Amino acid sequence: MGVLIIKDNFLIHMEKIVVHNEEGKTLSRLLDKMTIDYLEDVLVCLAHHSSAIDGNTITLPETVTIIVNDALPNNAKITRSEFYEVDNHQQAFEYVIHSIRNDEKLSVPIIKNIHEKLTDRLQYDKGQFKSKENYIKGAEFSTAPPEQVPQLMDQLIGNLNDRLETAATEEDLLRAILQTHIQFEKILPFSNGNGRTGRMVINYSLLQHDLPPLIIRKQDKNEYMQILAEAQMKEIPDEEDIERFVAFTNPIMKEERRRMLSFSNKASKQI
């Protein structure tokens, strides 16, 4: 019962609105205010939509069956790989929440661990950078050669953490996170599973820096992929690319704040 494990962990840490780690550092206040039901809902939505963007055919109700009910959907057409693509989001999301609560700064090892959990039972090289060239279908650029990936990823995450530490506004935080996502998906560091991993990494950074999660819906796939494709044509995304990505995500995150508040209001009325 994977989702129940998540609930148990959340219950331990959500007894107080502000949680402190062993060193006494205050952790994410926004995460502490998220109800268990809301986090479970985020997990379901992220598992469904992020997998669907990568071509998974499992429906949202079937995702609820897998994540919430810990059961197999009554659909003989679902493949084993599709099931694991959705189901693996449970352990990956639990790991993300646990790491954030331990005040662990995003790092290359954390990204590798996220990939390992998302591709568990799917890839022989889970959690390992690619050893052979890979590509993006229809792309007019080349992804990073395998031998360059470790250095490029170290530079990418080091630069992201520097920008996050010096960010003066929420928009500065968001811009740094989104630019990093564009570059991550251009490097394409793993042999497969880069999309799901990259979108989970976005949410690691957002949640750790007191911003609501970003769930890119499958119906917005074409616009999302077009934003990435146009930005990745350049060596480094320019201001126009980042602004377009910010404009795309702002209404999604605004709606997520509203949903978070509605779950919180519901919980307070039940109390």
N, C-alpha and C positions, 0 to 999 in steps of 0.2 A: 504493500500500500504506500507507494512513493509519496503521494500528496499528503498523507497523514504524517509522514516523517517530517515534511516541511512544516505542517501545522504545529507539531510538537515543538520543533525548534523555535518557531515564531512565538509560541506561547511563553516559552522561557524568557525570551528577550523583550517581549512587549508588555511586561507588567508595569513598566515605567515609561513615561513619554520620552524621556531622555535617558539614553543608555551610555555607560562608560566602559571602556575596556580596562585591562589590568593596569595600564599606565595612567588611567584617569582622564584620557582624552575623550571629549564629547564626540559621539558618532553622529551619523546623519539624522537630523531632527525630522526631516520629511519622511524618511523611511520608518522612523519610530511611530509616526502618526498614521501610517497605513494599516488598515485593519487586515485581519487574516483573510476574510472573505475577499477583500479587494486584491490582495497579493495572489490569491488562488485564481481570481478572475484574470489578472494580468498574465499569469502563467498559461492559462488556457488560451487566451487570445494570442500571446506570443508564439506558443507552440503551433497553433493552427495557421496563423497568417505568415509567419516566417518560413514554415515548411512549405506552405502553398506557393509562396514566391519562388521557391526552388523547384516547383513542379509537383509537389505532393497533392494527391487527390482526396485525402481524408477530409470530411466535412467538419464544420464547427460542432454540430451535435455529436458526431463520432469522436471528436477530440475531447469533449466533456466526458463521454463514456470512458475513454482511456485514462484521462488525467484525474477526474473527480471520482468516478465509480470504480476505477481500477479494474476495468473489464474490457473484453474484446467486443468491438462493434459487430453487429449482425450484418456483415457485408463481406461476402466471399471474394470480392474483387480487390480488397485491400492486400497489398503485398507485405511481406515481412519487413522489407526495408522501409516502406512507408510507415508502418507501425512504429518501428524503432526511431525514425526521424522525429516523430511526434513525442513518443514516450520519453526519449532521452532528454527532452527539455526539462523534465522534472528534476533530474539530478544536476543538470547544469545550472538551473535557476536556484536550486537550494545551495549549490556551491557559491554562486555569486552573492547571495544574501549573507551567507555565513562569512565570506571573505570581507565583505563590506563592514559587517558588524565587528570584525576583528581589526578594522581600520587598516586593511592591507591595500597599499597603493597599487594601481594597475601596473602590471609588469608583463614581460614576455612569458615567464613561467605560468602566470595566471591565465594568459590567453591560450597557452598550450593545454592547460588543464581544462579550460572551457571547451576547447575543440575535442579533447579526449572524451569528455562526458557527452558531448553532442553527437559524436560519431561512434560511440560505444556499440559493439556488435555490428558495425557497418563497414569499418575500415581497418585493415591490418596495420596501417601506419597512423593510427589515432594519436593525436597529441604530438606528432612529429612534423617538422617542416618537410616540404616536398623534396624529393630526391631527383625528380625528373621535371622537364619543362611541362607547363600546363598552359591553358589558354581560356579566353572568354569567347564564346560563340559570337561571331559577327563583329568583334572588336577590331578596330583599326590600329591597335598598338600591341606591343608585346608585354607580357607580364615579366616580373623579375626572374632572372636565372636562379636556379636553386642555390648556387654557391654564394649569391649576394643576399639571400633572404635573411640570414641571422643578423648581419650588420645593418641592413635596411630596417628591420623590425626594432632593433635596439635604438636606432636613431629616431624612428617614428614615435615610439612610446616615450623615449626620453624627452623629445620635443613636446609631446602632448602634456606630460606631467609638468614641464616647466611653464607652459602656457596656462595650465589649470591653476597652478600655484600663484600666478601673477594676475589672473583675470580679475577685473574690477567689477564686472556686471554679469548677470545671467546670460546675456547675449554673447559676451566674450567667451564664457564657458561653452555655450552651445556651438559657436562658430569653430572653436578648437576641436570639439568632439566630432563634428560633422566633417571637417576637413580631414581629420585623421581617418575617418571611415572611408572617404573617397580614396585616399592613398593606400589604405589597407587592402581594399578590394582591387586596386591596381597591382599591388605587389603579388596578391593571390598566394599567400605563404604556404598554404596546405594543398595537398593533392586534390582534395574535395572537401565540401562542407564549409567553404569560406564565407558564403552568404549568411548562413545561420550563425556561424561564429561571430562574424562582424557585427551583426545586429544585436547579438547578446552582449558583445563588448561595448557597443554604444550605451546600452542600458546599465552596464556596470558603472561607466563614467557618470552618467546622468544621476543615478541613484546615490552614488558616493558624494556627489556635489550638490545635493539637495534640489534636484530637478526631477520632474515627473518622468515616468518611463515613456519611451517612444515605441509605439506599436504601428509599424507600417502595414496597412491593410493590403490584402491581395488585390483588391480592386484598384489600388493606387500603384500597382507594380510597374506599369508602363511608364508613368511619370517618374517614379523613383529610379528606374533603370536608365531612363533618358538623361536624368540629371547626372548620374554617375558616368555614363558613357561620354557625355560632352565634356565633363570636367577632366576625365582621364585621358583625353586626347592631348592635353597639355602636360608638360613636365611637372608643373606644380599648379594646382587649381588657383584661378585668379579670383578677385573680389566678386565678380559677377556670378561665378559658379557657386561660391559660398552663400551669397545673398539669395540665390535661387533655391538652394537647399534649405536655408533658414525659413524662407517664405513657405516652402512646402511643409516643413515640420511644425511651424508655429500653430496653425489651427488644430493639428493633431494633438499637440501637447496641451493646448488650451482646453480641448475636450477631455483630455485625460485628467486634468486638474478638476474639472467639473465632476467626472465620474468618481474620482477619489473622494471628493467632498460628499457626494451622494451616499457612498458606502459608509463614510464616517458618520453621517447624519442618521442613517439607518441603524447603525450599531448603537449610537447614543440613545435612540428612542427605545431600543430593545432593553437597554440597561434600566 
